[in-house]
Amino acid sequence: MPTRSARTAWNGTLQEGGGTVELTSSGIGRFDVSFPKRTADEADGTTSPEELIAAAHSSCYSMALSGQIAQAGGNPQNLEVRADVTVAPDGDGGLRITTSKLTVRGEVEGIDAAAFQEAANAAKEGCPVSKALAGVEISLEASLL
């Protein structure tokens, strides 16, 4: 199986420095990162590890759910998945990712709402990013359109 890579170039101190994250495997993007903006309410044009994890979780979950729907005999027409990843102070100091909330709205043929919910739950458990976030509370809200 392949390995994917990203790299970050950082300059300066935690509070006054900043960096750039580069998606090196795909070569499709470079994104600014900053600790003060990471912990601010507004991202102001920068990304954060939490946003990148949210992107990974929503895309991985979408793929896992598509597979689970097919296994249940359905045909996914459209899946809209959002992941909201929260960071908070850790009791031992520093920060900790505390939650990832998955919200999915699906347009699916061939299965009913109960089967969709079952597929959604199975995808949450089976998604490799969900497994990587084993120490994080992952919630799910799933519904058909």
N, C-alpha and C positions, 0 to 999 in steps of 0.2 A: 504494500500500500504506500502511497506517496506521503511525503512530508511537505508541509507548506511553511513558508517563512515570512517573517516581517522583521524589520530592524528599526531601531530608534537612535537618532543622534541627539544627544542632550548637551546643553551648555549652561553652566551656571548653577546656582544654588536651587534648592527645592522651591523656595518662595519667590525668587526673582528670576530664575532661569526658565528655560523652555526647550522644546525639542520638536522634532519632526519624526513621525512614524511613517515608514514606507512599506507598502505591501509588496515585498520583493518577489514572491512567487509569481504573482499575476502581473506585476508592474503597472497596475491600473490606478494607483493613487499614492499621494503623499499628504499627510494630515498633520497640522500643528497640534501640539499638546502643551499643557501648562497646568501646574498643580493648583494655583489659585483659581483658575477657571474650572478645573476638575471639581472643586468643592463649592463652586458658586451656583446659584440658581440658574443663571443664564450661561450657556456654553460660549456665546460670543465668537462663533467661527472656529472654535477648536473642538477636537474630539477628546475622548478620555478612554481609559481601559474599560470602563463600564459600558460606554456606548459601543465599543468594539465587541465586547462580550454580548451585548444585546443583539448586535447584528449577527454574530455567530449563532446565538441561540435561536433567533427568529428564522434564520435561513435553514439551519439544521432541523429544527422542529417542522418546518414546512415540508421538507423532504421526507422526514419520518412519517408525518401524517399522511402525505400522499400515498406512501407505501402501505400504511395500515388501512386506509380507505379501500385501496385496490384489493387487499387481502380479504376485506369484509364483503367484497363483491360490488363495491361502488366505483364511481368514476368522478374524480374531483374536477370540477369545471373551473373553480376559482377559490383560492384560499388566501385570505388576508390575515397575516400573522404579525402581531406586535409583541415585542419583549421589552419590558420596563425593568431595568436592572438598577438596584439601589445600593449605594455605598453609605456607610455610617461609621462613626467612631467605634473603634474596637476597645473593649474594656481593658485590654492589655496594652493599649497604646496604638497609635497609627489608625488605619482605616481597615474596614472589612466589608466585603460584598455580602449583604444580608438577604436580599430577595431577588428573584427574577419572576416577574408576573407575565405569563403568556396569555394573550387574548387572541382568539381565532374566530373568524367569521367565514363560513364556508358555503359555497354553492356546490352541491354534490348530487349526482344522479345515482339511483340504484340502491340507496340505503336510507333508513329513516333516522330521526333525531337520536334515538337511543343507540343505534349502531354507530352513528357519528360520534357521540359522546364516548362510547367504548373505544373507538379508534383514536380519538383525541387523547384519552387517558393513556392508552398503550404507547402512543407516540411520545408523550411526555416522559414516560419511564424508559423508553428505548432509545431516545435521541442521544447520540454520543456526547453532545454538549451538556445535556441534562445530567448525564452520568459524570462528566467532568466537574460539574457544579454540585457534587454530592453533599457538600457541607452547607449549601445555600437552600433556603426555603423557596421552593418553586410552586407557584400557584397557577391554576389554569381556569380560564373562562372560555368555554367553547359553545358556539351556537351556529345553526344553519341560517342562511339568509332567506 
